[in-house]
Amino acid sequence: MSERTPVDSQVVIVGAGAAGDAAATALRKSGFEGRIALVGSDRHPAYQRPYLSKEFLRGEIAEERVFLHRPEGYRELNVEWLGGRRAVAADRRESSITLDDGSSLPFDTLVLATGGTPRWLPDVPRLSNVMALRTLDDSVSLRQVLATSRRLLVIGAGFIGAEVAASARAQGRDVLLVEAAPVPLARALGEEMGRVYARIHREHGVDLRTATTVRRWITRGERVEAVELDDGSREEVDAVLVAVGIEPDLSLARQLGLSTGAGGVVVDERLQAADGIYSAGDVATHFHPTFQRHLRVEHWQVARKQGEAVGRIIAGQGGPHEEIPWFWSDQYDVKLQYLGHAAGFDRAVRRGDLDGDRFSIFYLKDGLIEAVLAMNDARTIRLSRELIRRRRPVDAAGLASESADLRELARV
Ligand SMILES: Cc1cc2nc3c(=O)[nH]c(=O)nc-3n(C[C@H](O)[C@H](O)[C@H](O)COP(=O)(O)OP(=O)(O)OC[C@H]3O[C@@H](n4cnc5c(N)ncnc54)[C@H](O)[C@@H]3O)c2cc1C
């Protein structure tokens, strides 16, 4: 048992991405005076992944703009950033983790913010022009490949696949986007919105093939040069991006005997997995006090806010984490925002015209608003937070009417 007080004990954060960086920063800003070690297997200090499929990939912003902190920034915060180091083992009884160089780090409090690794499909060859996108180095490679490519094949029309398709079109590349589901983004947004996105991508010249997979890879040396789709068509391509989601990195959680669920480390309202162990970000399955169920969300702002909350909680300054999940995706000139979490909804109420360039959809379950999606409509997102938070039945006709004031609905 440690004799040190919570404010000057040793915190080890594994994973120096969005959530890990936020946890380290918030710990210090909340007055924690002990040692903070931030272990990250990436050789770079934390950076903003959302740029990697958008502005950075298109060459619109320089590399230095993507970083959350530079090494000197961590030094100023008195955070020991251990970059390019992987934690390979964790021992709960010993309260220590082992790094890939064999050294060990004792902890009083451990934060798992390990994010995830891109999924790879078993039949996809690992060749020089076939890549995934998660890290800054991945984005640099994809940028280089795109510069000399005429036609990019993207496997998977989830957010990352769809955003890269949009960025590649903006740079004048031909894009073949292959999706196994009947419409893009259906898993995240439902069929109706999927059809809207299918239309938008086709209007921007993407060759989108849905309900389709690659059945044969045609290679020459170290490169894929064509694919055969399951309708028998042969398509020439210069480069391939595999964008079929991530596998959360759970190996340390398993070694620590933590409970896992929905693909992540199960944590309570205060993001705690076990005594002295917390988790945040893509890898955390959080019991959300507003929704009264476990949620695992793979989005930027959720990871940042959870990380900040963990930092504050460890420093003795935080309560249950109640932030409503929020994310955005930019494709072409379309800005999507989504607030809440609609795992299962029984009613979708539209506000505005789905064929227009600005509208919102409210997702309801048993009369309560679970989530709202807004296309080029930031105001509706802003005004909906209270509607979601209050957990009271809402007048659906009012939601659908563009002239009704959402603030009034939240007061009823
Ligand atoms: C290209 C791209 C675009 C995106 N765009 C958007 C967007 O527009 N909007 C949005 O909301 N979200 C977006 N996201 C998602 C968002 O970036 C993630 O949800 C967020 O980065 C998750 O943060 P995290 O800290 O949980 O994980 P990460 O940021 O992945 O950080 C985890 C870190 O842990 C490290 N790690 C893992 N295991 C170990 C170990 N054993 N030892 C040491 N280090 C370890 C990894 O190297 C990694 O750096 C995008 C993601 C990508 C890849």
The ligand as an SDF file (V2000), in Angstrom:
LIG
                    3D

 53 58  0  0  0  0  0  0  0  0999 V2000
   -7.4950    9.6640  -39.9080 C   0  0  0  0  0  0  0  0  0  0  0  0
   -8.4340    9.8890  -38.7500 C   0  0  0  0  0  0  0  0  0  0  0  0
   -9.3810   10.9040  -38.8060 C   0  0  0  0  0  0  0  0  0  0  0  0
  -10.2720   11.1080  -37.7570 C   0  0  0  0  0  0  0  0  0  0  0  0
  -11.1860   12.1120  -37.8560 N   0  0  0  0  0  0  0  0  0  0  0  0
  -12.0600   12.3220  -36.8310 C   0  0  0  0  0  0  0  0  0  0  0  0
  -13.0300   13.3590  -36.9190 C   0  0  0  0  0  0  0  0  0  0  0  0
  -13.1350   14.1020  -37.9180 O   0  0  0  0  0  0  0  0  0  0  0  0
  -13.8700   13.5290  -35.8730 N   0  0  0  0  0  0  0  0  0  0  0  0
  -13.8140   12.7530  -34.7550 C   0  0  0  0  0  0  0  0  0  0  0  0
  -14.5940   12.9500  -33.8360 O   0  0  0  0  0  0  0  0  0  0  0  0
  -12.8940   11.7530  -34.6480 N   0  0  0  0  0  0  0  0  0  0  0  0
  -12.0240   11.5150  -35.6630 C   0  0  0  0  0  0  0  0  0  0  0  0
  -11.0960   10.5010  -35.5700 N   0  0  0  0  0  0  0  0  0  0  0  0
  -11.0880    9.6370  -34.3760 C   0  0  0  0  0  0  0  0  0  0  0  0
  -10.2250   10.2010  -33.2710 C   0  0  0  0  0  0  0  0  0  0  0  0
   -8.9790   10.6180  -33.7640 O   0  0  0  0  0  0  0  0  0  0  0  0
  -10.0460    9.1270  -32.2050 C   0  0  0  0  0  0  0  0  0  0  0  0
  -11.3030    8.8350  -31.6550 O   0  0  0  0  0  0  0  0  0  0  0  0
   -9.0940    9.5760  -31.0930 C   0  0  0  0  0  0  0  0  0  0  0  0
   -7.8040    9.8210  -31.6100 O   0  0  0  0  0  0  0  0  0  0  0  0
   -9.0200    8.5230  -29.9980 C   0  0  0  0  0  0  0  0  0  0  0  0
   -8.1220    8.9180  -29.0270 O   0  0  0  0  0  0  0  0  0  0  0  0
   -7.4300    7.8650  -28.0490 P   0  0  0  0  0  0  0  0  0  0  0  0
   -6.5330    8.6590  -27.1760 O   0  0  0  0  0  0  0  0  0  0  0  0
   -8.4510    6.9940  -27.4660 O   0  0  0  0  0  0  0  0  0  0  0  0
   -6.5810    6.9390  -29.0100 O   0  0  0  0  0  0  0  0  0  0  0  0
   -5.3170    7.3310  -29.9040 P   0  0  0  0  0  0  0  0  0  0  0  0
   -5.4020    8.7590  -30.3340 O   0  0  0  0  0  0  0  0  0  0  0  0
   -5.2450    6.2760  -30.9500 O   0  0  0  0  0  0  0  0  0  0  0  0
   -4.0870    7.1780  -28.9310 O   0  0  0  0  0  0  0  0  0  0  0  0
   -3.7230    5.9640  -28.3980 C   0  0  0  0  0  0  0  0  0  0  0  0
   -2.2280    5.9120  -28.3630 C   0  0  0  0  0  0  0  0  0  0  0  0
   -1.8430    4.8060  -27.5560 O   0  0  0  0  0  0  0  0  0  0  0  0
   -0.6560    4.2560  -28.0660 C   0  0  0  0  0  0  0  0  0  0  0  0
   -0.5430    2.8940  -27.5270 N   0  0  0  0  0  0  0  0  0  0  0  0
   -1.3820    1.8420  -27.7110 C   0  0  0  0  0  0  0  0  0  0  0  0
   -0.9640    0.7720  -27.0040 N   0  0  0  0  0  0  0  0  0  0  0  0
    0.1680    1.1560  -26.3600 C   0  0  0  0  0  0  0  0  0  0  0  0
    1.0610    0.4880  -25.4820 C   0  0  0  0  0  0  0  0  0  0  0  0
    0.8650   -0.7730  -25.1160 N   0  0  0  0  0  0  0  0  0  0  0  0
    2.1310    1.1780  -25.0350 N   0  0  0  0  0  0  0  0  0  0  0  0
    2.3430    2.4690  -25.3780 C   0  0  0  0  0  0  0  0  0  0  0  0
    1.5060    3.1520  -26.1980 N   0  0  0  0  0  0  0  0  0  0  0  0
    0.4330    2.5110  -26.6810 C   0  0  0  0  0  0  0  0  0  0  0  0
   -0.8310    4.3520  -29.5580 C   0  0  0  0  0  0  0  0  0  0  0  0
    0.3990    4.3940  -30.2130 O   0  0  0  0  0  0  0  0  0  0  0  0
   -1.5800    5.6790  -29.7050 C   0  0  0  0  0  0  0  0  0  0  0  0
   -0.7060    6.7330  -29.9800 O   0  0  0  0  0  0  0  0  0  0  0  0
  -10.2050   10.2730  -36.6100 C   0  0  0  0  0  0  0  0  0  0  0  0
   -9.2470    9.2430  -36.5510 C   0  0  0  0  0  0  0  0  0  0  0  0
   -8.3700    9.0440  -37.5970 C   0  0  0  0  0  0  0  0  0  0  0  0
   -7.3610    7.9340  -37.5490 C   0  0  0  0  0  0  0  0  0  0  0  0
  1  2  1  0
  2  3  1  0
  2 52  2  0
  3  4  2  0
  4  5  1  0
  4 50  1  0
  5  6  2  0
  6  7  1  0
  6 13  1  0
  7  8  2  0
  7  9  1  0
  9 10  1  0
 10 11  2  0
 10 12  1  0
 12 13  2  0
 13 14  1  0
 14 15  1  0
 14 50  1  0
 15 16  1  0
 16 17  1  0
 16 18  1  0
 18 19  1  0
 18 20  1  0
 20 21  1  0
 20 22  1  0
 22 23  1  0
 23 24  1  0
 24 25  2  0
 24 26  1  0
 24 27  1  0
 27 28  1  0
 28 29  2  0
 28 30  1  0
 28 31  1  0
 31 32  1  0
 32 33  1  0
 33 34  1  0
 33 48  1  0
 34 35  1  0
 35 36  1  0
 35 46  1  0
 36 37  1  0
 36 45  1  0
 37 38  2  0
 38 39  1  0
 39 40  1  0
 39 45  2  0
 40 41  1  0
 40 42  2  0
 42 43  1  0
 43 44  2  0
 44 45  1  0
 46 47  1  0
 46 48  1  0
 48 49  1  0
 50 51  2  0
 51 52  1  0
 52 53  1  0
M  END
$$$$
